[in-house]
């Protein structure tokens, strides 16, 4: 487990192979972080748009659907707040990470691609919540959580 300062020290060290390995580890961590965070942003926008559409339905408001969408939005915003705090801690070298391996990078990429295709309506809301939870599980392992 390493902090940003430790990774940076390795990247500027005399051992070129270790410097490259440290740069790759940092890049993989930031790729995973950005993949998750961008997915959260996109799904929050989708859920907000769906909430507006359901709330303004001239045939009547489906209150259960509105509540499910609001729950999804709150869950996403909560995860974003956690990730904001963790990135700040990582940048201050107060958070140690287990640099992600290629399998973890691939898993997060695959899950975020699946989530991108999910529609924030009906059963899709629950599917999005489950998939975002799976992504968070992988990222939490990397972040030492």
C-alpha positions in Angstrom: 0.0 0.0 0.0 1.4 3.4 -1.0 0.6 7.1 -0.7 0.9 9.5 -3.6 4.2 10.8 -2.2 5.6 7.3 -2.1 4.6 6.7 -5.7 6.0 10.1 -6.8 9.3 9.3 -5.0 9.5 6.0 -6.9 8.7 7.8 -10.2 11.6 10.1 -9.8 14.0 7.5 -8.4 17.1 6.2 -10.1 15.6 2.8 -11.0 13.9 3.3 -14.4 11.9 0.1 -14.2 10.5 0.9 -10.8 9.8 4.5 -12.0 7.8 3.1 -14.9 6.0 0.6 -12.6 5.1 3.4 -10.1 3.8 5.6 -13.0 1.7 2.7 -14.3 0.3 2.1 -10.8 -0.7 5.8 -10.4 -2.2 5.9 -13.9 -4.2 2.8 -13.2 -5.5 4.2 -9.9 -6.5 7.5 -11.6 -8.2 5.6 -14.5 -10.3 3.6 -12.1 -11.2 6.7 -10.0 -12.1 8.7 -13.2 -14.1 5.8 -14.7 -16.2 5.5 -11.5 -16.6 9.2 -10.9 -17.6 10.0 -14.5 -20.1 7.1 -14.4 -21.6 8.6 -11.2 -21.9 12.0 -12.9 -23.6 10.5 -16.0 -26.0 8.4 -14.0 -26.9 11.3 -11.7 -27.8 13.4 -14.7 -29.9 10.5 -16.2 -31.7 10.0 -12.9 -32.5 13.7 -12.5 -33.9 13.8 -16.0 -36.0 10.7 -15.4 -37.2 12.1 -12.1 -38.3 15.3 -13.9 -40.1 13.3 -16.6 -41.9 11.1 -14.1 -42.8 14.1 -11.9 -44.3 16.0 -14.8 -46.3 13.2 -16.4 -49.7 14.6 -17.3 -51.3 11.2 -16.8 -50.3 11.3 -13.2 -47.2 11.1 -11.0 -45.8 7.6 -10.1 -44.7 8.5 -6.6 -43.0 5.2 -6.0 -40.9 5.7 -9.2 -40.0 9.3 -8.0 -38.9 7.9 -4.7 -36.7 5.2 -6.3 -35.1 7.8 -8.5 -34.5 10.2 -5.6 -32.9 7.3 -3.7 -30.6 6.6 -6.6 -29.7 10.3 -6.8 -28.9 10.5 -3.1 -26.9 7.3 -3.2 -24.8 8.6 -6.2 -24.3 12.0 -4.5 -23.2 10.2 -1.3 -20.6 8.1 -3.2 -19.4 11.2 -5.0 -18.8 12.9 -1.7 -16.9 9.9 -0.4 -14.7 9.8 -3.5 -14.1 13.6 -3.4 -12.8 13.2 0.2 -10.7 10.2 -0.7 -9.1 12.0 -3.7 -8.3 15.0 -1.5 -6.8 12.6 1.1 -4.8 10.8 -1.6 -3.5 14.1 -3.0 -2.3 15.0 0.5 -0.7 11.5 0.9 -3.1 10.8 3.8 -4.7 7.8 1.9 -2.8 4.7 1.0 -3.8 2.7 -2.0 -3.3 -0.9 -3.2 -2.3 -0.1 -6.8 -4.9 -1.7 -9.0 -3.9 -4.7 -11.1 -4.9 -5.1 -14.8 -7.9 -7.3 -13.7 -9.3 -4.7 -11.5 -8.9 -2.0 -14.2 -10.7 -4.3 -16.7 -13.4 -5.1 -14.2 -14.2 -1.4 -13.5 -14.1 -0.6 -17.2 -16.5 -3.4 -17.9 -18.9 -2.5 -15.1 -18.9 1.2 -16.0 -19.6 0.4 -19.6 -22.6 -1.8 -18.5 -23.9 1.0 -16.2 -23.6 3.5 -19.0 -26.1 1.4 -21.0 -28.6 1.1 -18.2 -31.8 3.1 -18.2 -32.8 4.9 -15.0 -36.4 3.6 -15.1 -38.3 0.8 -13.3 -36.1 -2.2 -12.7 -33.1 -0.4 -14.3 -32.9 1.8 -11.2 -32.2 -1.2 -9.0 -29.8 -2.6 -11.6 -27.9 0.6 -11.6 -27.7 0.7 -7.8 -26.3 -2.9 -7.7 -23.7 -2.2 -10.5 -22.6 1.0 -8.8 -22.2 -1.0 -5.6 -20.0 -3.5 -7.4 -17.8 -0.7 -8.8 -17.5 0.8 -5.3 -16.5 -2.6 -3.9 -13.6 -2.9 -6.3 -12.5 0.7 -5.8 -12.8 0.4 -2.0 -10.4 -2.6 -2.1 -7.9 -0.4 -4.0 -8.3 2.5 -1.5 -7.6 0.3 1.4 -11.2 0.3 2.6 
